[in-house]
């Protein structure tokens, strides 16, 4: 049996393992954590760091029958994906530019500026450098690791005095200890999930981020058809950036704002399947198995991206309000049986430690729902909220 190798075992990889099974592929998970959620989904497990390219390459040569590699849900494993695929002669649609716009937020800002696309003022560098240079920016600002994800190390600062501590926290969350400080863009906060084919956006889903203040981490996403002008402008900008980066085929995950004067500002993007159920949500919106499409590309096949419909879709995170040991997630079978609920993906098991949901990786799973109308979708989500209970032993 041909194998798909998934670099990483985070919860964002679960949908790829399941899609590979639907396509008749064996699966291999590579992760340094033996308890990662993806390990339970895989047919085989390589207990290796995804960053140890030499070890991963050697192990896959010994394994044999590897049809392709994929690194969904996070940008962190994309450099290893490109390197290992090159060494083994496997399909890889990521150019050097596509890799860099995904893993370097400062470079992404440079590309947008070069293309004449609007964007926030910013400074980048070490924690000390950005603490010094941030005074040139208009406040408030947002401080982020330049090359990390899952909402780690992000702080909004109202004054220059707050930047030093925020930059130190961001550097600690960055593999290269590099930080970017951006002027805070205000307006409608949207996420996007797209799929390119032959350099054109074949599918695009824009979602409102559902946030529980004061945290910046999303507790859900509401993806729905948008007005033609907004959709066309996002498509225009995204195709420009992807052409500049040399990326023609595959999934894209992005963050953007629509400002009060209706300008579209791309904030960042990744040339891979989005985590937190976003890849599945795009598929539900259009009736296309988009995660399976990404797997097909990874093994050198061309997917069919023809939409079957356009629906409203939502993702809601399963989360704990307190720290402790997970006892149970009650009400899941009843919630899954509700009209409009497409799937419930559980990433935590009873007996495992849980923490309050302050960043994406702290979720316990997610609910996927879809309906023809916003009202029907809202009723499905309300039903899930009424039925599902998270029981935690705080002692």
C-alpha positions in Angstrom: 0.0 0.0 0.0 1.2 3.5 -0.9 1.9 5.7 2.1 1.2 9.4 2.8 3.6 10.8 5.4 2.2 13.6 7.6 4.8 15.8 9.2 3.5 16.7 12.6 0.8 15.2 14.8 -1.1 18.3 16.0 -4.9 18.3 15.9 -4.6 20.2 12.6 -3.4 17.0 11.0 -6.3 14.7 11.9 -8.4 15.6 8.8 -5.5 14.7 6.5 -5.1 11.3 8.1 -8.8 10.6 7.6 -8.8 12.0 4.0 -5.8 9.7 3.2 -7.7 6.7 4.4 -10.7 7.7 2.2 -8.3 7.7 -0.7 -7.0 4.2 0.1 -3.5 5.4 1.4 -1.6 4.1 4.4 -0.5 6.9 6.7 2.7 7.7 8.7 2.9 10.3 11.4 6.2 12.0 12.2 6.4 13.8 15.5 8.6 14.1 18.5 5.5 13.7 20.7 4.3 10.2 21.1 1.0 11.5 22.6 0.2 13.9 19.8 -3.4 13.7 18.6 -2.3 12.7 15.1 -0.4 9.7 16.3 -3.7 8.0 17.2 -4.9 8.5 13.6 -1.9 7.1 11.8 -1.2 3.6 10.7 2.5 4.0 11.6 4.5 6.4 13.7 8.0 7.7 13.4 9.1 9.1 16.8 11.3 11.8 15.3 11.5 15.6 15.3 10.1 16.9 12.1 13.0 19.4 12.1 15.6 16.6 12.0 15.6 16.4 8.2 18.4 13.9 8.0 16.7 11.4 10.4 13.3 11.8 8.8 14.8 11.3 5.3 16.7 8.2 6.3 13.6 6.7 8.1 11.4 7.2 5.0 14.0 5.7 2.7 14.0 2.6 4.9 10.2 2.6 5.0 9.6 2.6 1.3 6.3 3.0 -0.7 6.1 6.7 0.2 3.8 8.4 -2.3 3.9 11.9 -0.8 4.4 14.3 2.1 2.0 16.8 3.6 2.4 19.3 6.5 -1.1 20.6 7.4 -2.4 22.9 10.1 0.8 24.8 10.8 3.6 26.6 8.9 6.3 25.3 11.2 6.8 22.0 9.3 6.8 23.4 5.8 10.6 23.9 5.5 11.1 20.2 6.4 8.5 19.3 3.9 10.3 21.0 1.1 13.7 19.6 2.0 12.6 16.0 2.6 10.5 16.0 -0.6 13.4 17.3 -2.6 15.8 14.6 -1.2 13.3 11.8 -1.9 12.1 13.0 -5.3 8.5 13.3 -4.1 5.9 15.8 -5.4 6.1 19.3 -3.8 4.3 22.3 -5.0 6.0 24.8 -2.7 8.5 27.1 -4.3 11.1 29.0 -2.3 8.9 32.1 -2.4 5.8 30.2 -1.3 7.7 28.7 1.6 9.0 32.1 2.7 5.7 34.0 2.6 4.3 31.2 4.8 7.1 31.2 7.4 8.3 34.8 7.6 5.6 37.4 8.4 8.1 40.2 7.7 8.8 38.9 4.2 5.1 38.6 3.6 4.7 42.3 4.4 7.6 43.1 1.9 5.8 41.1 -0.8 2.6 43.0 -0.3 4.4 46.3 -0.4 6.2 45.4 -3.6 2.9 44.6 -5.2 1.3 47.9 -4.1 -1.1 46.2 -1.6 -2.0 48.1 1.5 -0.7 47.0 4.8 0.3 48.2 8.3 3.5 49.9 9.2 5.9 47.5 10.9 9.3 46.8 12.2 11.1 43.4 12.7 14.1 41.9 14.2 15.3 40.7 17.6 13.3 41.6 20.8 15.7 44.4 21.6 15.7 45.8 18.1 11.9 46.0 17.8 11.6 47.4 21.3 13.9 50.2 20.1 12.4 50.7 16.7 8.7 50.4 17.6 8.6 54.1 18.6 8.4 54.9 14.9 5.0 53.2 14.6 1.5 54.5 15.4 0.1 52.9 18.5 -1.6 50.6 19.3 0.5 47.8 17.8 0.4 44.0 17.8 3.6 42.1 18.6 4.1 38.6 17.1 6.7 36.0 16.5 7.7 36.3 12.9 7.6 32.5 12.3 5.2 30.9 14.8 1.5 30.2 14.8 -1.4 29.0 16.9 -1.7 32.4 18.5 1.4 31.9 20.5 3.4 34.9 21.8 0.9 37.5 20.5 0.3 40.7 22.5 -1.5 44.0 21.7 0.4 47.0 23.1 -1.2 50.4 23.7 2.1 52.3 24.4 5.8 51.9 23.5 6.5 51.1 27.2 4.7 47.8 26.8 6.6 46.6 23.7 9.8 45.3 25.4 8.0 42.7 27.5 5.8 41.7 24.7 8.7 41.3 22.3 10.5 39.1 24.8 7.5 36.9 25.0 7.2 36.8 21.2 10.8 35.9 20.8 10.5 33.0 23.2 7.7 31.6 21.0 9.8 32.0 17.8 12.1 29.3 16.5 14.5 32.0 15.3 13.8 34.4 18.2 12.6 37.0 15.6 9.8 39.4 16.2 7.5 41.6 14.1 5.6 44.6 15.5 2.8 45.9 13.3 0.5 48.8 13.6 -2.9 47.4 14.7 -5.3 47.2 11.8 -8.9 47.8 12.8 -12.1 46.8 11.0 -13.8 43.5 10.2 -11.5 40.7 11.2 -11.7 37.9 8.7 -10.0 34.6 8.1 -9.8 32.9 4.7 -9.4 29.4 3.4 -8.8 29.0 -0.3 -7.7 26.5 -2.9 -5.6 27.5 -6.0 -5.6 25.6 -9.2 -3.4 26.7 -12.2 -2.6 30.0 -10.4 -6.3 30.9 -9.9 -8.4 30.8 -6.8 -10.8 27.9 -7.5 -12.5 28.1 -4.0 -12.5 30.8 -1.4 -14.2 30.8 2.0 -14.1 34.0 4.1 -15.0 33.6 7.8 -15.7 35.9 10.7 -13.5 35.1 13.6 -15.5 34.6 16.8 -13.4 35.9 19.6 -14.0 35.9 23.4 -12.4 39.2 24.6 -9.9 40.0 25.9 -8.1 37.0 24.3 -7.1 37.3 20.6 -7.5 33.5 20.1 -10.6 32.5 18.1 -13.3 30.3 19.7 -14.9 29.7 16.3 -15.3 30.8 12.7 -18.4 31.6 10.7 -17.8 31.0 6.9 -20.4 32.2 4.5 -20.9 33.6 1.0 -19.8 37.2 0.7 -20.6 40.2 -1.5 -19.0 40.0 -4.9 -16.9 43.1 -4.5 -15.2 41.8 -1.3 -14.7 38.4 -2.8 -13.2 39.7 -6.0 -10.8 42.0 -4.2 -9.5 39.2 -1.9 -9.1 36.9 -4.9 -7.2 39.7 -6.8 -4.8 40.3 -3.9 -4.3 36.6 -3.2 -3.6 35.7 -6.8 -1.1 38.5 -7.0 0.8 37.4 -3.9 0.7 33.7 -4.9 2.0 34.6 -8.4 4.8 36.6 -6.9 5.6 33.7 -4.6 5.5 31.1 -7.4 2.6 29.2 -5.9 0.0 27.9 -8.4 -1.7 24.8 -6.9 -2.8 24.0 -3.4 -4.5 25.2 -0.2 -4.0 28.6 1.3 -4.9 29.8 4.8 -5.0 33.6 5.4 -5.9 36.4 7.8 -7.2 39.7 6.6 -9.1 42.8 7.7 -11.7 44.9 5.9 -11.1 48.4 7.2 -13.8 51.0 8.0 -13.2 52.5 4.5 -13.7 49.1 2.9 -10.1 48.5 2.0 -8.9 44.8 2.1 -5.7 44.3 4.0 -4.0 40.9 4.0 -2.2 40.3 7.3 -0.6 36.9 6.8 -1.0 33.6 4.9 0.2 30.0 4.8 0.4 27.8 1.8 -1.1 24.8 3.5 -4.4 23.5 4.9 -5.6 25.7 7.8 -5.9 24.3 11.3 -8.9 24.6 13.6 -11.2 22.9 11.1 -10.8 25.6 8.5 -9.8 23.1 5.7 -12.9 21.0 6.4 -15.1 24.1 6.6 -14.1 25.2 3.1 -15.1 21.8 1.8 -18.5 21.9 3.6 -19.1 25.3 2.1 -18.7 24.1 -1.5 -19.4 20.4 -1.3 -15.8 19.6 -2.2 -13.5 17.4 -0.2 -10.8 20.0 0.0 -8.6 18.1 2.5 -8.6 15.1 0.2 -7.7 17.4 -2.7 -4.6 18.6 -0.8 -3.7 14.9 -0.2 -4.1 14.2 -3.9 -1.7 17.1 -4.8 0.8 15.7 -2.3 0.9 12.4 -4.2 1.1 14.1 -7.6 -2.6 13.8 -8.6 -4.9 16.6 -9.9 -8.0 17.1 -7.8 -11.5 18.0 -9.0 -12.4 21.3 -7.4 -15.8 21.8 -9.0 -18.3 23.3 -6.4 -21.5 21.5 -5.8 -23.2 24.2 -3.7 -22.5 27.3 -1.6 -23.6 27.1 2.0 -23.1 28.7 5.4 -20.5 26.8 7.6 -19.2 27.2 11.1 -16.5 25.8 13.4 -16.7 26.0 17.2 -13.9 24.9 19.5 -14.4 22.5 22.3 -12.7 24.1 25.3 -12.2 24.1 29.0 -12.7 27.0 31.3 -10.4 25.6 33.9 -7.2 23.7 34.4 -7.2 20.1 35.6 -7.8 16.6 34.3 -10.4 15.9 31.6 -13.1 13.7 33.0 -15.5 13.6 30.0 -17.0 15.4 27.1 -20.7 14.8 27.6 -23.4 15.0 25.0 -21.3 14.4 21.9 -23.4 11.7 20.3 -26.6 13.7 20.8 -24.9 16.8 19.3 -23.6 14.9 16.3 -27.1 13.8 15.5 -28.4 17.3 15.3 -29.5 18.6 11.8 -26.7 20.6 10.3 -23.9 19.2 12.5 -21.4 17.6 10.0 -18.7 16.3 12.4 -17.2 16.6 15.8 -13.5 16.1 16.0 -12.2 15.3 19.5 -8.5 15.8 20.2 -8.3 15.2 23.9 -9.0 12.0 25.9 -10.3 11.5 29.4 -7.5 11.4 31.9 -5.4 14.0 29.9 -4.4 17.3 31.4 -6.3 20.4 30.1 -5.8 24.1 30.5 -8.0 27.1 29.9 -8.5 28.0 26.3 -6.1 30.9 25.8 -4.4 29.7 22.6 -5.5 27.4 19.8 -3.5 24.3 20.9 -5.4 24.2 24.2 -8.7 23.2 22.5 -10.2 19.8 23.1 -11.6 19.5 19.6 -14.0 21.3 17.3 -17.5 21.1 15.9 -18.2 21.5 12.2 -21.7 22.5 11.1 -23.2 23.6 7.8 -26.6 24.7 6.6 -28.3 26.4 3.7 -29.2 29.5 5.7 -27.5 31.5 8.6 -30.6 30.9 10.7 -30.5 27.1 10.4 -26.8 27.2 11.1 -27.3 29.3 14.3 -29.9 26.8 15.5 -27.5 23.9 15.0 -24.8 25.7 17.0 -27.2 26.6 19.8 -28.2 23.0 20.0 -24.5 21.9 20.3 -24.0 24.5 23.0 -27.0 23.2 25.0 -25.9 19.5 24.7 -22.1 19.4 25.1 -20.6 19.7 28.6 -16.9 19.6 29.4 -16.2 17.9 32.8 -12.8 18.7 34.4 -11.4 17.5 37.7 -9.6 20.6 39.0 -8.1 18.7 42.0 
